Amino acid sequence: MSKMNVSLKEPVFTTTYRVIYGDTDAAKVVYNANYLRYFEIGRTEMMRAWALPYSAIEEFGCVLPVTESYLRFKASAAYDDLITIATSLVEVTKLTCRFHYAITREESDGKSTLLVKGFTAHACINQEGKLTRFPAPVLEKIQAILNKGNAEEEIG
């Protein structure tokens, strides 16, 4: 998979977020680093809905820090915009996982404007900060998301 290929893969989870004033910069648009926070919102809500919350993963003694990220900016969001964060899990190994994102804004004419697309890659580490395998119950839940997508592709 090309590192810069950030296409969403089924299943795609969506959630919405209303941009708050604190998210904006002096130009009154969303400050660029906040899009990584929006990626986290999408990823966290997807995991909570389809696998398990991050707090449950931490109970297994591991955390999933971001090891790599990429953002491609296409248009700006501003204060009070309602944005949609689309998230998909595209890859899981015994040690890592990768999520893709697309953030859009619906316009008054009903069309959707792509604001940002990108990805984050994560490693599973233990409490000492050492790379470790996903605990089996966590890996099963995360892989089930990919399996759900494969089943949908076969049906469609």
C-alpha positions as CSV (number, residue, x, y, z in Angstrom):
1,M,0.0,0.0,0.0
2,S,1.4,3.4,-1.0
3,K,2.0,5.6,2.1
4,M,0.1,8.5,0.5
5,N,-2.9,6.5,-0.6
6,V,-5.5,7.6,1.8
7,S,-8.6,6.2,0.3
8,L,-11.3,5.1,2.8
9,K,-12.1,1.4,2.9
10,E,-15.4,-0.2,4.0
11,P,-16.7,-0.1,6.6
12,V,-16.6,3.7,7.1
13,F,-17.6,5.2,10.4
14,T,-18.8,8.7,10.5
15,T,-19.3,11.2,13.3
16,T,-19.9,14.9,13.3
17,Y,-18.3,17.8,15.2
18,R,-19.1,21.5,15.5
19,V,-16.0,23.7,15.2
20,I,-15.6,25.7,18.4
21,Y,-14.0,29.2,18.5
22,G,-10.9,27.7,20.3
23,D,-10.2,25.6,17.3
24,T,-9.5,28.6,15.1
25,D,-6.4,30.7,14.5
26,A,-5.9,34.4,13.9
27,A,-7.3,34.0,10.3
28,K,-10.5,32.6,11.8
29,V,-10.0,29.2,10.2
30,V,-9.3,25.9,12.0
31,Y,-5.7,25.8,13.0
32,N,-3.9,23.0,11.0
33,A,-2.9,20.9,14.0
34,N,-6.5,20.6,15.2
35,Y,-7.3,18.3,12.3
36,L,-5.2,15.6,14.1
37,R,-7.5,16.1,17.0
38,Y,-10.5,15.6,14.7
39,F,-8.8,12.4,13.4
40,E,-8.6,11.3,17.0
41,I,-12.3,12.0,17.6
42,G,-13.2,9.9,14.5
43,R,-10.8,7.0,15.5
44,T,-11.9,7.0,19.2
45,E,-15.6,7.0,18.4
46,M,-15.2,4.3,15.7
47,M,-13.3,2.1,18.2
48,R,-15.9,2.7,20.9
49,A,-18.8,1.8,18.6
50,W,-17.3,-1.1,16.7
51,A,-14.5,-2.7,18.8
52,L,-13.8,-1.4,22.3
53,P,-13.0,1.9,24.0
54,Y,-9.4,2.9,24.4
55,S,-9.8,2.7,28.2
56,A,-10.5,-1.0,27.7
57,I,-7.3,-1.4,25.6
58,E,-5.3,0.3,28.3
59,E,-6.7,-2.2,30.9
60,F,-4.9,-4.8,28.9
61,G,-1.6,-2.9,29.6
62,C,-1.0,-1.3,26.2
63,V,-1.4,2.0,24.5
64,L,-1.5,3.0,20.8
65,P,0.6,6.1,20.2
66,V,0.6,7.7,16.8
67,T,3.9,6.7,15.0
68,E,3.2,8.4,11.7
69,S,0.6,10.9,10.3
70,Y,-0.2,12.5,7.1
71,L,-2.6,15.3,6.3
72,R,-3.5,16.7,2.9
73,F,-5.4,20.0,3.2
74,K,-8.0,20.8,0.5
75,A,-10.2,23.5,2.0
76,S,-10.6,25.3,5.3
77,A,-13.1,24.9,8.1
78,A,-14.2,27.8,10.2
79,Y,-15.9,28.6,13.5
80,D,-19.3,27.0,13.9
81,D,-18.9,24.7,10.8
82,L,-20.5,21.3,11.3
83,I,-17.9,18.9,9.9
84,T,-18.2,15.1,9.3
85,I,-15.3,12.9,10.2
86,A,-15.2,9.7,8.2
87,T,-12.8,7.1,9.5
88,S,-11.8,3.6,8.3
89,L,-9.4,1.0,9.6
90,V,-7.3,-0.1,6.6
91,E,-4.6,-2.3,8.1
92,V,-3.9,-4.3,11.2
93,T,-0.8,-6.4,12.0
94,K,0.2,-8.0,15.3
95,L,2.0,-4.8,16.3
96,T,0.4,-1.9,14.4
97,C,-2.7,-0.5,12.8
98,R,-3.5,2.3,10.4
99,F,-6.6,4.5,10.0
100,H,-7.6,6.7,7.1
101,Y,-9.8,9.8,7.4
102,A,-11.7,12.2,5.3
103,I,-13.2,15.4,6.8
104,T,-15.9,17.1,4.9
105,R,-18.4,20.0,5.3
106,E,-21.9,19.9,3.8
107,E,-22.6,23.2,2.0
108,S,-25.9,25.0,1.8
109,D,-26.5,23.6,-1.7
110,G,-26.3,20.0,-0.2
111,K,-22.9,19.3,-1.8
112,S,-20.1,18.1,0.4
113,T,-16.7,19.8,0.4
114,L,-13.6,17.8,1.2
115,L,-11.5,19.7,3.8
116,V,-8.8,17.3,4.7
117,K,-7.8,13.7,4.1
118,G,-5.1,11.7,5.8
119,F,-4.0,8.8,7.9
120,T,-2.5,7.9,11.2
121,A,-0.4,4.8,12.0
122,H,-0.2,3.4,15.5
123,A,2.0,1.0,17.3
124,C,1.0,-1.2,20.3
125,I,3.4,-0.5,23.2
126,N,3.4,-1.7,26.8
127,Q,3.5,0.4,29.9
128,E,7.3,0.5,29.7
129,G,7.1,2.0,26.2
130,K,8.3,-1.2,24.4
131,L,6.8,-2.4,21.2
132,T,4.5,-5.3,22.0
133,R,1.9,-7.5,20.3
134,F,-1.7,-6.6,20.6
135,P,-3.4,-8.6,23.3
136,A,-5.4,-11.4,21.7
137,P,-8.8,-10.1,22.7
138,V,-7.9,-6.6,21.4
139,L,-6.5,-7.9,18.2
140,E,-9.7,-10.0,17.6
141,K,-12.0,-7.0,18.1
142,I,-9.9,-4.7,15.8
143,Q,-9.6,-7.4,13.1
144,A,-13.4,-7.9,13.3
145,I,-13.7,-4.3,11.8
146,L,-11.6,-5.4,8.8
147,N,-13.6,-8.6,8.5
148,K,-16.8,-6.6,8.5
149,G,-15.5,-4.6,5.6
150,N,-14.4,-7.7,3.7
151,A,-17.9,-9.2,4.1
152,E,-19.6,-6.0,2.9
153,E,-17.3,-6.0,-0.2
154,E,-18.2,-9.6,-1.0
155,I,-21.9,-8.9,-0.7
156,G,-21.8,-5.6,-2.7
